[in-house]
Amino acid sequence: MIRVFFQANHVQIILFSLLCLAVAGCSSRDALAGKSTSRQYDVVAVRALNTVSMPALNLREKGAQNARFIRIGEQLHWLDDARYEEWDSVVLRTRPLGMDDPILADVYYGISSADELKGAKRYTAGDQTIGLIYWVDGRIGLISAAAGNPVYVIERKLHRSEALQLEQSLVTRGFDPGKVDGVIDAATRAAINSYLESTGLPYRYETPVITEQIYKSITQNPPHG
C-alpha cells in the first residue's frame, strides 16, 4: 500500500509540474506576442514629415481630429477601426522613421542613436499586413500613412499617479501645468513645451508627446524650493 500511495502521489506531482510548465509556456508566448495585457495607444498628433530644418514658428502639425486609437491585446484594434481576433507581429530591422526630422524632435528627445529605440514591428493577420509601428519606447509609437505622410503619433496614457507626479514636477521646476489633478490636458502639454524649450529644444509643438525620456527628464531630480 505504501508503494501504491507513493506512486500515486508521484504521478500527481508529475502531472502538476507538467501543468505548470504548460501554463508558463502559454504565458511566455502571449507575452512575446504582446497579448498578455491589453494596452491602448491614442493618436495625439498627426504630423507631416519634412527634411528641411526650419524655425519653430513654421512647424505645422494637423490636430488629431476624429480621435483614433490602437488597442493591442488578445484582439488587435487598428486605426481604421478594424479588429483582428487572430494576429501576429514580427520585429523588423529597419531605420527609424524621421529621426532627423525637426517635426519629430520631441519624439526623439534625449535619444542619440537608433540603438536606444525599441524598434519597429509589422502586424499581420494571416497573409495580410495590417500595418507597421515604429516603437520609440514603451509608450510612444509612429505609424506612417501609405504615402509616407502624414505620420500618426500614438501615445499610451499615463496612470493618474504618474500624471500627478509629472504635473507636480513641472510646478517644482517653475512651469505651470494648470490644475494639478492627474489629467494631462492642453495646459500640461503647454508646460511640457516650455520645459523642453528651456533645455534647448528649438521647436514648439501643438501637442508635445510624453516619451519615457521626457517623463524621466522632468520628474527625476527636480529642483527643491
N, C-alpha and C positions, 0 to 999 in steps of 0.2 A: 504493500500500500504506500509505503514511504516513497518507493521508486516511482510509482504512478503519479503520486502527488507532485514530486519534483519535476517529472517530465511535463505534466500539465502546466505547471507554473512556468517552466522553461519555454514552452510553446507560446504562452501568453506574453512573456517578456519579448520574444522574437517578433510576434505579431504587433505588439505595441511599438517596438522600435521601428519596424517597417512602416507603420502608420505615421510615426513622427517624421521619418525621412521623406515620406511621400508628401506630407503637408509642407515640410520645409522646402522641398523641391519646387512645389507649386508656388510658394510664396516668392522664392528666388526668381522664378521665371516671370511671375507677374511684375515683380519689382524691376527686372531688367527691361520688360516691355513697357514700363511706365503705367501699369494698370492697377497697381496696388492701392492707390488712393486717387480720388477724383480731384483735379485742380482746374480752376477756371482762370483764363487769361483774357482780360478785356482789351479791346482796341482803344488805346488812349491817344493815339496820334496817327495821322496819315500824312506822310511826308514824301516830297518829290526829290529824288536824288539829283545832285549836280556834282560836277567835278571841278568847279571854279570856286576858289576861296573868295568870300565877299563879306562886307561889313554886316554886323548883326542886324541893322535895320532893314536890310534887304532879304533876310531869310524869310521864307514863307513855308507854311505848312497848312494843310487842309484840316479843318476841325473833324473830329471823329463823329460825324453825324450818323444817325441811324445805328445807335450803339450795337456793336457786334462783339462776339467773343468766341473763344475756342475753349472747349472743355475736354480734358484728357483724363480718361478713366477706363472703366470697363467698356463704356461706349465713347466713341470719339465724335465730338460735335465740332464741325468746321465753320469757317467764317460765313459760308453761303447758306448756313442753317442745315446743311446735310448732316445726317447722323449715320455712323457706321458701327454696327454691333461687332463685326469681325474686322480687325485692323491690325497692322503691324508697323514697325518703324525700323529703319536701318541708319546707322551713323555713316556720314559721308566725309570724305576727305576733300574739302573744298575751301576756297579762300573766303574770308569773312566778307559780308555784304557791306560795301560802302564804308570801310573802316577809316579811310582818309577823307571822307566827305564831311564838310562842316555842318551839314544838316543833321548829322548823327554824332556830333561831338559830345553831347550829354550821354548818349547811349554807351559810348566807348570811354567815358570819363575814367581816368585812373588806370586804363589798360594800355600797356605799352607794346604788347605783341599778341599775335593770334594764339599763341600757346596758352594764354591766360583765359581764353574763351571756352565756353562749354562745348561748342561745336554745332555742326548742322545735322539735322535728321530729316530723312524723307519718310513721309507717312503714306502707307499704301493700304488698299483693301483688295486682296487677291492680286490680279494683274493690273489693277487701276492705281495710278499715282494720285493721291489726294492732294498733296502739297508738300512744301519744304519749309522748315522753320530753321532760321539761323539763331541758335540759342546763345545769348550773350552770357547769361548766368542762370541761376535757378528761378529768376523772377521775370526776366526780360527776354523777348524773342522778336525777330524780324521776319516778316513774310513779304516777299516781293510779288507784285502782280505779274501776270503772264507776260506783259510787255516790258517788264523791268521797272516800271513806275506805275503807280506810287508804291511806297513801302509802308506796310501796316506795322505799327509798333504795338506789341501786345505786352501787357503787364499784369502780374498776379498781385492782387490786393494784399496790403499789409494786414496783419492781425491788429485788432484795436490797441493792444498793449504796445505793439511796435510803432503804430501811428502816434500814440501818445508820447512815446519816447522821442520820436523824430520831432514832433512839434515842440516839446519842451526843450530839446537840444537847440532848435532854431532860436527859441526865445533866449536861451542862455548865451547864444552866440551873437545876439543883438538883431535878429531878423524876425519880423512879425508874421506869424503864420495864421493870424486871426484867432478865433476861439480855439483853445486847447481842449479838444473834445474827442480825439481819436478818429476824426474824419478827415481824409485827405481831400481838400477842396481846392478851388482856384486860389484862395489866399495862401494856402500851404505851398502850392506849387510856385506861386509868385515869390515866396520867401526862399524856396529852393533855388530859383533863378538868381536871386540876389546873392545867395551864398556862393553859387558856382561862379558868378562874376567876380566875387571877392577873392576867389582862389586863382583867378587868371583866365577863366574860360571866356573868350571874346564873343560868345554868341548867346543870344537870349531867345527862348522858345515860348510859344503859346502854352504848350503843355510839356514841361520838362519831365523826363521819366525818373523813376526812383530805382536805380540799379542797386545791386548789393554794394558796389563800390561807393556810390554816392551816399547810401544809408550809413555805411560804416564811417565814411569821412565826416558826416555831420554828427553822428551820435557818439563816436569814440573820442574820449578825452576832450569834452567841451571845456571852454574856459570857465573859471569859477568867479562869481561875483566880483 
